[in-house]
Amino acid sequence: MENINVLINKSRLEKRIDEMAREIEKDYEGKEIVFLGILKGSVPFMWELAKRVKNNVIFEFIEVSSYKGTESTGTVTLHKDIKNSIEGKDVIIIEDIVDTGRTIDFLLTHLKEKGVSSIKIATLLSKPSRRVVELNIDYIGFKIEDKFVVGFGLDYDQNLRNLPYIGYME
Ligand code: 5GP
C-alpha cells in the first residue's frame, strides 16, 4: 500500500464530532431523529455522532455509489433502499464526504418522494472546490482541499476504511 499521511487525527475528529452533536441537540430539542447513513463510508462517523447525541436516534441505511477507484463516475446508482417507512420523520442524512454533491442531490429527491417531515445533511468532510451541484449542508465537520482521502470509513477500492484517522495518499 502507498504511503498514507495523516490529515486529521483521531482526537481532532472526536472533538469536532462532539461539537456537531451539540449543534444537532440544540436544533432538534428532544425530538426523535432518523440518522440515514449512506453505506458504507458513513458508518464510523454515524456511530461517533449518534453516541454523543442525547436524542432518540433511529438508524437507517441506504446504499448508493458514484465512485470507482478514485474517480467519480458522474452517475449515482441506488444499490439498497430503506426498508422501513420514514414518512413524517425528521431525517439527517449522514455522509462521510461531500465531493461533487451529486450523491446528496440524488438522495434529497429520493427522500422527498418518501414524504419525510424534514431533511438535513451532516457530513464529516466537504471538498467545496469540487462541487458541481449547489447544496446547503447543515453540519460540516471539516472543509478540506481537493485531496483523495481515506480512513474513518472512507475507502480506497474497499480498503482502508478501518483507519482510525483521515489520511491522504500521495
Ligand atoms: P459526490 O456524489 O459528492 O461526488 O461523492 C460522494 C461520495 O464519493 C462519497 O460518499 C465517497 O464515497 C466518495 N468520495 C468523494 N471524495 C472522496 C475521497 O476523497 N475519498 C474517498 N475514499 N471517497 C470519496
Backbone and ligand atoms as CSV (ligand in chain L), in Angstrom:
chain,resi,resn,atom,element,x,y,z
A,1,MET,N,N,0.837,-1.205,0.000
A,1,MET,CA,C,0.000,0.000,0.000
A,1,MET,C,C,0.874,1.258,0.000
A,2,GLU,N,N,0.469,2.269,-0.772
A,2,GLU,CA,C,1.250,3.519,-0.809
A,2,GLU,C,C,1.314,4.176,0.572
A,3,ASN,N,N,2.173,5.194,0.682
A,3,ASN,CA,C,2.288,5.937,1.950
A,3,ASN,C,C,1.020,6.721,2.237
A,4,ILE,N,N,0.592,6.658,3.472
A,4,ILE,CA,C,-0.590,7.421,3.864
A,4,ILE,C,C,-0.181,8.468,4.901
A,5,ASN,N,N,-0.506,9.702,4.618
A,5,ASN,CA,C,-0.196,10.800,5.539
A,5,ASN,C,C,-1.437,11.133,6.350
A,6,VAL,N,N,-1.216,11.526,7.589
A,6,VAL,CA,C,-2.359,11.884,8.434
A,6,VAL,C,C,-2.818,13.303,8.083
A,7,LEU,N,N,-4.118,13.442,7.787
A,7,LEU,CA,C,-4.675,14.768,7.525
A,7,LEU,C,C,-5.412,15.272,8.779
A,8,ILE,N,N,-6.254,14.403,9.355
A,8,ILE,CA,C,-6.985,14.774,10.582
A,8,ILE,C,C,-6.864,13.598,11.556
A,9,ASN,N,N,-6.250,13.836,12.692
A,9,ASN,CA,C,-6.043,12.721,13.613
A,9,ASN,C,C,-7.295,12.429,14.451
A,10,LYS,N,N,-7.222,11.321,15.183
A,10,LYS,CA,C,-8.372,10.806,15.918
A,10,LYS,C,C,-8.919,11.830,16.924
A,11,SER,N,N,-8.045,12.517,17.641
A,11,SER,CA,C,-8.562,13.415,18.678
A,11,SER,C,C,-9.221,14.656,18.062
A,12,ARG,N,N,-8.695,15.142,16.938
A,12,ARG,CA,C,-9.371,16.272,16.265
A,12,ARG,C,C,-10.731,15.837,15.744
A,13,LEU,N,N,-10.801,14.619,15.217
A,13,LEU,CA,C,-12.080,14.096,14.701
A,13,LEU,C,C,-13.104,14.035,15.828
A,14,GLU,N,N,-12.677,13.457,16.953
A,14,GLU,CA,C,-13.613,13.263,18.065
A,14,GLU,C,C,-14.089,14.597,18.643
A,15,LYS,N,N,-13.172,15.550,18.734
A,15,LYS,CA,C,-13.523,16.858,19.297
A,15,LYS,C,C,-14.563,17.551,18.399
A,16,ARG,N,N,-14.341,17.481,17.101
A,16,ARG,CA,C,-15.261,18.146,16.160
A,16,ARG,C,C,-16.616,17.430,16.122
A,17,ILE,N,N,-16.590,16.108,16.169
A,17,ILE,CA,C,-17.855,15.360,16.136
A,17,ILE,C,C,-18.673,15.676,17.402
A,18,ASP,N,N,-17.976,15.853,18.497
A,18,ASP,CA,C,-18.635,16.244,19.737
A,18,ASP,C,C,-19.350,17.600,19.574
A,19,GLU,N,N,-18.687,18.540,18.932
A,19,GLU,CA,C,-19.301,19.860,18.699
A,19,GLU,C,C,-20.520,19.722,17.779
A,20,MET,N,N,-20.401,18.873,16.769
A,20,MET,CA,C,-21.525,18.673,15.842
A,20,MET,C,C,-22.726,18.090,16.588
A,21,ALA,N,N,-22.456,17.192,17.518
A,21,ALA,CA,C,-23.536,16.578,18.306
A,21,ALA,C,C,-24.274,17.644,19.112
A,22,ARG,N,N,-23.522,18.595,19.665
A,22,ARG,CA,C,-24.152,19.685,20.446
A,22,ARG,C,C,-25.053,20.525,19.537
A,23,GLU,N,N,-24.574,20.814,18.303
A,23,GLU,CA,C,-25.380,21.607,17.360
A,23,GLU,C,C,-26.691,20.877,17.045
A,24,ILE,N,N,-26.594,19.584,16.836
A,24,ILE,CA,C,-27.779,18.789,16.486
A,24,ILE,C,C,-28.769,18.765,17.653
A,25,GLU,N,N,-28.268,18.554,18.866
A,25,GLU,CA,C,-29.149,18.544,20.058
A,25,GLU,C,C,-29.899,19.868,20.184
A,26,LYS,N,N,-29.186,20.951,19.897
A,26,LYS,CA,C,-29.784,22.285,20.014
A,26,LYS,C,C,-30.888,22.456,18.961
A,27,ASP,N,N,-30.630,21.984,17.740
A,27,ASP,CA,C,-31.605,22.141,16.655
A,27,ASP,C,C,-32.822,21.225,16.805
A,28,TYR,N,N,-32.658,20.085,17.438
A,28,TYR,CA,C,-33.750,19.099,17.483
A,28,TYR,C,C,-34.426,18.984,18.853
A,29,GLU,N,N,-33.901,19.651,19.858
A,29,GLU,CA,C,-34.508,19.744,21.199
A,29,GLU,C,C,-35.400,18.578,21.634
A,30,GLY,N,N,-34.794,17.458,21.904
A,30,GLY,CA,C,-35.530,16.324,22.454
A,30,GLY,C,C,-36.354,15.523,21.456
A,31,LYS,N,N,-36.346,15.939,20.192
A,31,LYS,CA,C,-37.108,15.195,19.162
A,31,LYS,C,C,-36.397,13.905,18.781
A,32,GLU,N,N,-37.171,12.960,18.260
A,32,GLU,CA,C,-36.563,11.757,17.692
A,32,GLU,C,C,-35.981,12.121,16.318
A,33,ILE,N,N,-34.822,11.556,16.009
A,33,ILE,CA,C,-34.189,11.846,14.709
A,33,ILE,C,C,-33.855,10.522,14.016
A,34,VAL,N,N,-34.104,10.469,12.709
A,34,VAL,CA,C,-33.633,9.329,11.925
A,34,VAL,C,C,-32.278,9.700,11.335
A,35,PHE,N,N,-31.256,8.942,11.683
A,35,PHE,CA,C,-29.946,9.105,11.044
A,35,PHE,C,C,-29.929,8.161,9.847
A,36,LEU,N,N,-29.836,8.725,8.671
A,36,LEU,CA,C,-29.807,7.894,7.469
A,36,LEU,C,C,-28.372,7.839,6.954
A,37,GLY,N,N,-27.709,6.746,7.244
A,37,GLY,CA,C,-26.313,6.587,6.855
A,37,GLY,C,C,-26.189,6.106,5.418
A,38,ILE,N,N,-25.273,6.719,4.694
A,38,ILE,CA,C,-25.016,6.277,3.329
A,38,ILE,C,C,-23.892,5.242,3.388
A,39,LEU,N,N,-24.251,4.028,3.046
A,39,LEU,CA,C,-23.264,2.926,3.110
A,39,LEU,C,C,-22.254,3.066,1.988
A,40,LYS,N,N,-20.981,2.674,2.281
A,40,LYS,CA,C,-20.590,2.148,3.574
A,40,LYS,C,C,-19.807,3.177,4.381
A,41,GLY,N,N,-19.360,4.218,3.713
A,41,GLY,CA,C,-18.385,5.136,4.307
A,41,GLY,C,C,-18.836,5.890,5.545
A,42,SER,N,N,-20.165,6.046,5.732
A,42,SER,CA,C,-20.637,6.877,6.848
A,42,SER,C,C,-20.644,6.147,8.186
A,43,VAL,N,N,-20.422,4.834,8.181
A,43,VAL,CA,C,-20.643,4.025,9.396
A,43,VAL,C,C,-19.847,4.518,10.622
A,44,PRO,N,N,-18.522,4.708,10.536
A,44,PRO,CA,C,-17.804,5.168,11.733
A,44,PRO,C,C,-18.276,6.553,12.202
A,45,PHE,N,N,-18.477,7.468,11.276
A,45,PHE,CA,C,-18.938,8.814,11.629
A,45,PHE,C,C,-20.322,8.754,12.260
A,46,MET,N,N,-21.204,7.955,11.687
A,46,MET,CA,C,-22.574,7.859,12.203
A,46,MET,C,C,-22.566,7.391,13.652
A,47,TRP,N,N,-21.757,6.396,13.942
A,47,TRP,CA,C,-21.702,5.876,15.309
A,47,TRP,C,C,-21.093,6.906,16.272
A,48,GLU,N,N,-19.999,7.528,15.855
A,48,GLU,CA,C,-19.352,8.514,16.724
A,48,GLU,C,C,-20.290,9.690,17.013
A,49,LEU,N,N,-21.089,10.072,16.009
A,49,LEU,CA,C,-22.023,11.187,16.184
A,49,LEU,C,C,-23.225,10.749,17.031
A,50,ALA,N,N,-23.795,9.607,16.684
A,50,ALA,CA,C,-25.025,9.152,17.351
A,50,ALA,C,C,-24.808,8.936,18.846
A,51,LYS,N,N,-23.649,8.395,19.222
A,51,LYS,CA,C,-23.449,8.089,20.647
A,51,LYS,C,C,-23.262,9.352,21.492
A,52,ARG,N,N,-23.018,10.480,20.824
A,52,ARG,CA,C,-22.844,11.746,21.544
A,52,ARG,C,C,-24.131,12.569,21.604
A,53,VAL,N,N,-25.161,12.149,20.860
A,53,VAL,CA,C,-26.410,12.906,20.800
A,53,VAL,C,C,-27.395,12.305,21.809
A,54,LYS,N,N,-28.013,13.162,22.634
A,54,LYS,CA,C,-28.906,12.632,23.675
A,54,LYS,C,C,-30.305,12.286,23.151
A,55,ASN,N,N,-30.674,12.798,21.983
A,55,ASN,CA,C,-31.993,12.488,21.395
A,55,ASN,C,C,-32.097,10.988,21.120
A,56,ASN,N,N,-33.344,10.522,20.955
A,56,ASN,CA,C,-33.503,9.143,20.479
A,56,ASN,C,C,-33.154,9.123,18.998
A,57,VAL,N,N,-32.202,8.290,18.622
A,57,VAL,CA,C,-31.749,8.231,17.229
A,57,VAL,C,C,-32.099,6.875,16.624
A,58,ILE,N,N,-32.828,6.915,15.501
A,58,ILE,CA,C,-33.171,5.691,14.761
A,58,ILE,C,C,-32.125,5.535,13.657
A,59,PHE,N,N,-31.606,4.332,13.496
A,59,PHE,CA,C,-30.599,4.084,12.456
A,59,PHE,C,C,-31.261,3.512,11.202
A,60,GLU,N,N,-31.055,4.165,10.085
A,60,GLU,CA,C,-31.450,3.596,8.794
A,60,GLU,C,C,-30.252,3.719,7.862
A,61,PHE,N,N,-30.226,2.865,6.839
A,61,PHE,CA,C,-29.112,2.904,5.891
A,61,PHE,C,C,-29.624,2.822,4.462
A,62,ILE,N,N,-28.860,3.425,3.584
A,62,ILE,CA,C,-29.172,3.362,2.164
A,62,ILE,C,C,-27.826,3.187,1.465
A,63,GLU,N,N,-27.796,2.448,0.383
A,63,GLU,CA,C,-26.505,2.269,-0.295
A,63,GLU,C,C,-26.556,2.816,-1.707
A,64,VAL,N,N,-25.672,3.746,-1.965
A,64,VAL,CA,C,-25.542,4.332,-3.304
A,64,VAL,C,C,-24.067,4.392,-3.646
A,65,SER,N,N,-23.756,4.556,-4.920
A,65,SER,CA,C,-22.344,4.743,-5.259
A,65,SER,C,C,-22.207,5.657,-6.457
A,66,SER,N,N,-21.105,6.390,-6.450
A,66,SER,CA,C,-20.816,7.238,-7.608
A,66,SER,C,C,-19.336,7.136,-7.964
A,67,TYR,N,N,-18.599,6.411,-7.153
A,67,TYR,CA,C,-17.153,6.326,-7.357
A,67,TYR,C,C,-16.715,4.948,-7.820
A,68,LYS,N,N,-15.675,4.931,-8.609
A,68,LYS,CA,C,-14.971,3.695,-8.978
A,68,LYS,C,C,-13.502,4.012,-8.791
A,69,GLY,N,N,-12.802,3.314,-7.903
A,69,GLY,CA,C,-11.406,3.659,-7.622
A,69,GLY,C,C,-11.344,5.039,-6.995
A,70,THR,N,N,-10.623,5.949,-7.607
A,70,THR,CA,C,-10.530,7.299,-7.030
A,70,THR,C,C,-11.235,8.337,-7.894
A,71,GLU,N,N,-12.054,7.896,-8.827
A,71,GLU,CA,C,-12.729,8.842,-9.737
A,71,GLU,C,C,-14.246,8.776,-9.623
A,72,SER,N,N,-14.900,9.938,-9.579
A,72,SER,CA,C,-16.350,9.993,-9.580
A,72,SER,C,C,-16.838,9.629,-10.983
A,73,THR,N,N,-17.891,8.803,-11.058
A,73,THR,CA,C,-18.378,8.393,-12.378
A,73,THR,C,C,-19.408,9.392,-12.919
A,74,GLY,N,N,-19.937,10.241,-12.045
A,74,GLY,CA,C,-20.912,11.232,-12.502
A,74,GLY,C,C,-22.349,10.744,-12.433
A,75,THR,N,N,-22.566,9.436,-12.346
A,75,THR,CA,C,-23.933,8.953,-12.181
A,75,THR,C,C,-24.052,8.247,-10.831
A,76,VAL,N,N,-25.172,8.467,-10.177
A,76,VAL,CA,C,-25.382,7.876,-8.857
A,76,VAL,C,C,-26.284,6.651,-9.022
A,77,THR,N,N,-25.866,5.530,-8.465
A,77,THR,CA,C,-26.648,4.296,-8.546
A,77,THR,C,C,-27.151,3.917,-7.159
A,78,LEU,N,N,-28.445,3.592,-7.066
A,78,LEU,CA,C,-29.031,3.138,-5.799
A,78,LEU,C,C,-28.900,1.621,-5.715
A,79,HIS,N,N,-28.190,1.136,-4.703
A,79,HIS,CA,C,-27.982,-0.315,-4.541
A,79,HIS,C,C,-28.912,-0.919,-3.505
A,80,LYS,N,N,-29.185,-0.156,-2.433
A,80,LYS,CA,C,-30.020,-0.692,-1.350
A,80,LYS,C,C,-30.859,0.448,-0.804
A,81,ASP,N,N,-32.180,0.295,-0.886
A,81,ASP,CA,C,-33.085,1.349,-0.409
A,81,ASP,C,C,-33.453,1.092,1.067
A,82,ILE,N,N,-34.140,2.044,1.669
A,82,ILE,CA,C,-34.579,1.897,3.064
A,82,ILE,C,C,-35.778,0.964,3.096
A,83,LYS,N,N,-35.785,0.053,4.070
A,83,LYS,CA,C,-36.873,-0.918,4.149
A,83,LYS,C,C,-38.065,-0.351,4.931
A,84,ASN,N,N,-37.780,0.337,6.045
A,84,ASN,CA,C,-38.841,0.865,6.905
A,84,ASN,C,C,-39.366,2.195,6.373
A,85,SER,N,N,-40.611,2.490,6.723
A,85,SER,CA,C,-41.181,3.777,6.311
A,85,SER,C,C,-40.528,4.915,7.113
A,86,ILE,N,N,-40.194,5.996,6.426
A,86,ILE,CA,C,-39.671,7.172,7.136
A,86,ILE,C,C,-40.601,8.366,6.916
A,87,GLU,N,N,-41.822,8.054,6.529
A,87,GLU,CA,C,-42.820,9.090,6.307
A,87,GLU,C,C,-43.045,9.884,7.599
A,88,GLY,N,N,-43.066,11.198,7.496
A,88,GLY,CA,C,-43.325,12.047,8.652
A,88,GLY,C,C,-42.163,12.162,9.636
A,89,LYS,N,N,-41.026,11.589,9.306
A,89,LYS,CA,C,-39.880,11.614,10.240
A,89,LYS,C,C,-38.928,12.779,9.947
A,90,ASP,N,N,-38.179,13.146,10.986
A,90,ASP,CA,C,-37.110,14.134,10.829
A,90,ASP,C,C,-35.818,13.372,10.553
A,91,VAL,N,N,-35.301,13.590,9.348
A,91,VAL,CA,C,-34.173,12.779,8.881
A,91,VAL,C,C,-32.908,13.628,8.748
A,92,ILE,N,N,-31.797,13.079,9.220
A,92,ILE,CA,C,-30.497,13.687,8.908
A,92,ILE,C,C,-29.718,12.678,8.064
A,93,ILE,N,N,-29.357,13.098,6.859
A,93,ILE,CA,C,-28.518,12.248,6.003
A,93,ILE,C,C,-27.103,12.324,6.557
A,94,ILE,N,N,-26.502,11.164,6.794
A,94,ILE,CA,C,-25.152,11.116,7.355
A,94,ILE,C,C,-24.194,10.661,6.256
A,95,GLU,N,N,-23.268,11.539,5.917
A,95,GLU,CA,C,-22.352,11.256,4.800
A,95,GLU,C,C,-20.900,11.383,5.270
A,96,ASP,N,N,-20.019,10.608,4.661
A,96,ASP,CA,C,-18.602,10.704,5.023
A,96,ASP,C,C,-17.969,11.941,4.392
A,97,ILE,N,N,-18.251,12.152,3.100
A,97,ILE,CA,C,-17.653,13.299,2.417
A,97,ILE,C,C,-18.578,13.775,1.303
A,98,VAL,N,N,-18.734,15.069,1.168
A,98,VAL,CA,C,-19.466,15.620,0.021
A,98,VAL,C,C,-18.418,16.196,-0.932
A,99,ASP,N,N,-18.459,15.672,-2.135
A,99,ASP,CA,C,-17.463,15.998,-3.150
A,99,ASP,C,C,-18.161,16.825,-4.245
A,100,THR,N,N,-18.624,16.193,-5.314
A,100,THR,CA,C,-19.349,16.946,-6.350
A,100,THR,C,C,-20.732,17.382,-5.865
A,101,GLY,N,N,-21.289,16.647,-4.886
A,101,GLY,CA,C,-22.634,16.934,-4.379
A,101,GLY,C,C,-23.710,16.110,-5.064
A,102,ARG,N,N,-23.317,15.309,-6.052
A,102,ARG,CA,C,-24.326,14.553,-6.822
A,102,ARG,C,C,-25.054,13.521,-5.965
A,103,THR,N,N,-24.329,12.866,-5.063
A,103,THR,CA,C,-24.952,11.820,-4.230
A,103,THR,C,C,-26.051,12.430,-3.363
A,104,ILE,N,N,-25.725,13.544,-2.693
A,104,ILE,CA,C,-26.704,14.177,-1.806
A,104,ILE,C,C,-27.882,14.715,-2.617
A,105,ASP,N,N,-27.594,15.296,-3.756
A,105,ASP,CA,C,-28.648,15.829,-4.615
A,105,ASP,C,C,-29.632,14.721,-5.008
A,106,PHE,N,N,-29.095,13.586,-5.389
A,106,PHE,CA,C,-29.906,12.420,-5.749
A,106,PHE,C,C,-30.759,11.979,-4.553
A,107,LEU,N,N,-30.130,11.924,-3.368
A,107,LEU,CA,C,-30.854,11.443,-2.185
A,107,LEU,C,C,-31.945,12.407,-1.733
A,108,LEU,N,N,-31.708,13.696,-1.889
A,108,LEU,CA,C,-32.723,14.669,-1.484
A,108,LEU,C,C,-34.000,14.451,-2.289
A,109,THR,N,N,-33.857,14.244,-3.584
A,109,THR,CA,C,-35.021,13.976,-4.439
A,109,THR,C,C,-35.684,12.663,-4.026
A,110,HIS,N,N,-34.870,11.646,-3.822
A,110,HIS,CA,C,-35.366,10.318,-3.461
A,110,HIS,C,C,-36.139,10.357,-2.132
A,111,LEU,N,N,-35.623,11.105,-1.148
A,111,LEU,CA,C,-36.248,11.125,0.182
A,111,LEU,C,C,-37.515,11.962,0.206
A,112,LYS,N,N,-37.539,13.011,-0.586
A,112,LYS,CA,C,-38.745,13.852,-0.623
A,112,LYS,C,C,-39.927,13.025,-1.110
A,113,GLU,N,N,-39.664,12.099,-2.028
A,113,GLU,CA,C,-40.727,11.216,-2.532
A,113,GLU,C,C,-41.260,10.300,-1.432
A,114,LYS,N,N,-40.492,10.105,-0.364
A,114,LYS,CA,C,-40.928,9.226,0.731
A,114,LYS,C,C,-41.719,9.984,1.792
A,115,GLY,N,N,-41.948,11.279,1.573
A,115,GLY,CA,C,-42.805,12.058,2.470
A,115,GLY,C,C,-42.231,12.318,3.851
A,116,VAL,N,N,-40.923,12.538,3.937
A,116,VAL,CA,C,-40.325,12.834,5.236
A,116,VAL,C,C,-40.764,14.225,5.699
A,117,SER,N,N,-40.722,14.437,7.015
A,117,SER,CA,C,-41.153,15.732,7.550
A,117,SER,C,C,-40.071,16.792,7.347
A,118,SER,N,N,-38.798,16.404,7.565
A,118,SER,CA,C,-37.694,17.347,7.337
A,118,SER,C,C,-36.435,16.571,6.990
A,119,ILE,N,N,-35.552,17.236,6.260
A,119,ILE,CA,C,-34.272,16.616,5.895
A,119,ILE,C,C,-33.147,17.606,6.152
A,120,LYS,N,N,-32.117,17.154,6.869
A,120,LYS,CA,C,-30.891,17.945,6.980
A,120,LYS,C,C,-29.737,17.035,6.570
A,121,ILE,N,N,-28.583,17.668,6.390
A,121,ILE,CA,C,-27.413,16.911,5.937
A,121,ILE,C,C,-26.272,17.116,6.912
A,122,ALA,N,N,-25.661,16.015,7.324
A,122,ALA,CA,C,-24.447,16.103,8.151
A,122,ALA,C,C,-23.342,15.347,7.430
A,123,THR,N,N,-22.235,16.025,7.199
A,123,THR,CA,C,-21.106,15.336,6.576
A,123,THR,C,C,-19.849,15.578,7.394
A,124,LEU,N,N,-19.023,14.547,7.499
A,124,LEU,CA,C,-17.777,14.705,8.242
A,124,LEU,C,C,-16.832,15.622,7.473
A,125,LEU,N,N,-16.768,15.424,6.148
A,125,LEU,CA,C,-15.843,16.201,5.332
A,125,LEU,C,C,-16.570,16.819,4.140
A,126,SER,N,N,-16.019,17.921,3.660
A,126,SER,CA,C,-16.564,18.545,2.458
A,126,SER,C,C,-15.402,19.080,1.632
A,127,LYS,N,N,-15.501,18.875,0.313
A,127,LYS,CA,C,-14.495,19.425,-0.610
A,127,LYS,C,C,-15.204,20.476,-1.466
A,128,PRO,N,N,-15.351,21.703,-0.958
A,128,PRO,CA,C,-16.150,22.715,-1.671
A,128,PRO,C,C,-15.656,23.020,-3.087
A,129,SER,N,N,-14.358,22.910,-3.308
A,129,SER,CA,C,-13.822,23.269,-4.630
A,129,SER,C,C,-14.260,22.291,-5.729
A,130,ARG,N,N,-14.788,21.134,-5.343
A,130,ARG,CA,C,-15.177,20.111,-6.318
A,130,ARG,C,C,-16.679,20.138,-6.664
A,131,ARG,N,N,-17.426,21.002,-5.997
A,131,ARG,CA,C,-18.885,20.965,-6.120
A,131,ARG,C,C,-19.360,21.242,-7.548
A,132,VAL,N,N,-20.253,20.411,-8.073
A,132,VAL,CA,C,-20.914,20.709,-9.340
A,132,VAL,C,C,-22.410,20.983,-9.122
A,133,VAL,N,N,-22.927,20.582,-7.946
A,133,VAL,CA,C,-24.330,20.836,-7.612
A,133,VAL,C,C,-24.353,21.747,-6.385
A,134,GLU,N,N,-25.120,22.823,-6.438
A,134,GLU,CA,C,-25.270,23.736,-5.289
A,134,GLU,C,C,-26.016,23.023,-4.172
A,135,LEU,N,N,-25.442,23.008,-2.977
A,135,LEU,CA,C,-26.099,22.328,-1.855
A,135,LEU,C,C,-26.014,23.187,-0.612
A,136,ASN,N,N,-27.035,23.086,0.224
A,136,ASN,CA,C,-26.955,23.710,1.534
A,136,ASN,C,C,-26.706,22.594,2.552
A,137,ILE,N,N,-25.495,22.530,3.073
A,137,ILE,CA,C,-25.163,21.462,4.030
A,137,ILE,C,C,-25.266,22.027,5.440
A,138,ASP,N,N,-26.053,21.342,6.278
A,138,ASP,CA,C,-26.357,21.879,7.604
A,138,ASP,C,C,-25.225,21.697,8.605
A,139,TYR,N,N,-24.561,20.558,8.576
A,139,TYR,CA,C,-23.490,20.286,9.536
A,139,TYR,C,C,-22.267,19.750,8.777
A,140,ILE,N,N,-21.173,20.511,8.859
A,140,ILE,CA,C,-19.937,20.083,8.189
A,140,ILE,C,C,-18.847,19.938,9.244
A,141,GLY,N,N,-18.196,18.778,9.265
A,141,GLY,CA,C,-17.112,18.561,10.224
A,141,GLY,C,C,-15.888,19.382,9.852
A,142,PHE,N,N,-15.336,19.098,8.677
A,142,PHE,CA,C,-14.128,19.777,8.210
A,142,PHE,C,C,-14.238,20.053,6.716
A,143,LYS,N,N,-13.851,21.254,6.312
A,143,LYS,CA,C,-13.711,21.536,4.878
A,143,LYS,C,C,-12.271,21.214,4.511
A,144,ILE,N,N,-12.089,20.453,3.451
A,144,ILE,CA,C,-10.721,20.075,3.061
A,144,ILE,C,C,-10.468,20.451,1.604
A,145,GLU,N,N,-9.187,20.513,1.248
A,145,GLU,CA,C,-8.880,20.803,-0.152
A,145,GLU,C,C,-9.034,19.539,-0.996
A,146,ASP,N,N,-8.828,19.697,-2.286
A,146,ASP,CA,C,-9.080,18.596,-3.203
A,146,ASP,C,C,-7.978,17.539,-3.147
A,147,LYS,N,N,-8.105,16.662,-2.138
A,147,LYS,CA,C,-7.190,15.529,-1.986
A,147,LYS,C,C,-8.046,14.282,-1.896
A,148,PHE,N,N,-7.542,13.142,-2.360
A,148,PHE,CA,C,-8.280,11.891,-2.181
A,148,PHE,C,C,-7.963,11.352,-0.788
A,149,VAL,N,N,-8.980,11.321,0.070
A,149,VAL,CA,C,-8.760,10.922,1.460
A,149,VAL,C,C,-9.289,9.512,1.749
A,150,VAL,N,N,-8.680,8.906,2.745
A,150,VAL,CA,C,-9.055,7.533,3.143
A,150,VAL,C,C,-9.141,7.467,4.668
A,151,GLY,N,N,-9.754,6.385,5.155
A,151,GLY,CA,C,-9.815,6.146,6.590
A,151,GLY,C,C,-11.097,6.663,7.211
A,152,PHE,N,N,-11.369,6.247,8.444
A,152,PHE,CA,C,-12.568,6.638,9.177
A,152,PHE,C,C,-13.815,6.413,8.303
A,153,GLY,N,N,-13.837,5.277,7.623
A,153,GLY,CA,C,-14.972,4.923,6.759
A,153,GLY,C,C,-14.696,5.085,5.276
A,154,LEU,N,N,-13.785,5.999,4.946
A,154,LEU,CA,C,-13.514,6.260,3.522
A,154,LEU,C,C,-12.547,5.214,2.958
A,155,ASP,N,N,-12.847,4.753,1.763
A,155,ASP,CA,C,-12.091,3.614,1.220
A,155,ASP,C,C,-11.212,3.979,0.030
A,156,TYR,N,N,-10.299,3.074,-0.229
A,156,TYR,CA,C,-9.579,3.070,-1.494
A,156,TYR,C,C,-9.868,1.699,-2.092
A,157,ASP,N,N,-10.800,1.643,-3.043
A,157,ASP,CA,C,-11.268,0.371,-3.597
A,157,ASP,C,C,-11.614,-0.641,-2.499
A,158,GLN,N,N,-12.421,-0.227,-1.560
A,158,GLN,CA,C,-12.940,-1.021,-0.424
A,158,GLN,C,C,-11.926,-1.235,0.699
A,159,ASN,N,N,-10.688,-0.796,0.516
A,159,ASN,CA,C,-9.680,-0.956,1.569
A,159,ASN,C,C,-9.577,0.312,2.405
A,160,LEU,N,N,-8.919,0.185,3.538
A,160,LEU,CA,C,-8.509,1.308,4.411
A,160,LEU,C,C,-9.642,1.983,5.180
A,161,ARG,N,N,-10.844,1.434,5.128
A,161,ARG,CA,C,-11.960,2.077,5.845
A,161,ARG,C,C,-11.732,2.092,7.349
A,162,ASN,N,N,-10.978,1.133,7.854
A,162,ASN,CA,C,-10.828,0.990,9.308
A,162,ASN,C,C,-9.675,1.793,9.904
A,163,LEU,N,N,-9.010,2.628,9.119
A,163,LEU,CA,C,-8.007,3.512,9.723
A,163,LEU,C,C,-8.722,4.431,10.713
A,164,PRO,N,N,-8.161,4.634,11.913
A,164,PRO,CA,C,-8.859,5.470,12.914
A,164,PRO,C,C,-8.650,6.974,12.719
A,165,TYR,N,N,-8.112,7.380,11.575
A,165,TYR,CA,C,-7.890,8.799,11.280
A,165,TYR,C,C,-8.189,9.040,9.804
A,166,ILE,N,N,-8.224,10.321,9.397
A,166,ILE,CA,C,-8.370,10.641,7.972
A,166,ILE,C,C,-6.966,10.847,7.406
A,167,GLY,N,N,-6.656,10.072,6.388
A,167,GLY,CA,C,-5.354,10.197,5.760
A,167,GLY,C,C,-5.494,10.525,4.289
A,168,TYR,N,N,-4.382,10.890,3.672
A,168,TYR,CA,C,-4.421,11.091,2.216
A,168,TYR,C,C,-3.233,10.403,1.588
A,169,MET,N,N,-3.426,10.047,0.336
A,169,MET,CA,C,-2.383,9.309,-0.372
A,169,MET,C,C,-1.685,10.234,-1.347
A,170,GLU,N,N,-0.374,10.101,-1.461
A,170,GLU,CA,C,0.404,10.938,-2.403
A,170,GLU,C,C,0.139,10.483,-3.831
L,1,5GP,P1,P,-20.268,13.105,-4.569
L,1,5GP,O1,O,-21.508,12.472,-5.057
L,1,5GP,O2,O,-20.467,14.235,-3.607
L,1,5GP,O3,O,-19.350,13.496,-5.703
L,1,5GP,O4,O,-19.427,11.996,-3.860
L,1,5GP,C1,C,-19.721,11.491,-2.637
L,1,5GP,C2,C,-19.077,10.129,-2.473
L,1,5GP,O5,O,-17.877,9.993,-3.222
L,1,5GP,C3,C,-18.669,9.934,-1.036
L,1,5GP,O6,O,-19.691,9.342,-0.301
L,1,5GP,C4,C,-17.483,8.991,-1.165
L,1,5GP,O7,O,-17.943,7.667,-1.216
L,1,5GP,C5,C,-16.874,9.324,-2.487
L,1,5GP,N1,N,-15.711,10.218,-2.336
L,1,5GP,C6,C,-15.630,11.520,-2.678
L,1,5GP,N2,N,-14.401,12.020,-2.400
L,1,5GP,C7,C,-13.710,11.009,-1.846
L,1,5GP,C8,C,-12.383,10.908,-1.312
L,1,5GP,O8,O,-11.575,11.845,-1.261
L,1,5GP,N3,N,-12.040,9.684,-0.807
L,1,5GP,C9,C,-12.875,8.613,-0.815
L,1,5GP,N4,N,-12.414,7.485,-0.299
L,1,5GP,N5,N,-14.127,8.677,-1.313
L,1,5GP,C10,C,-14.531,9.863,-1.808
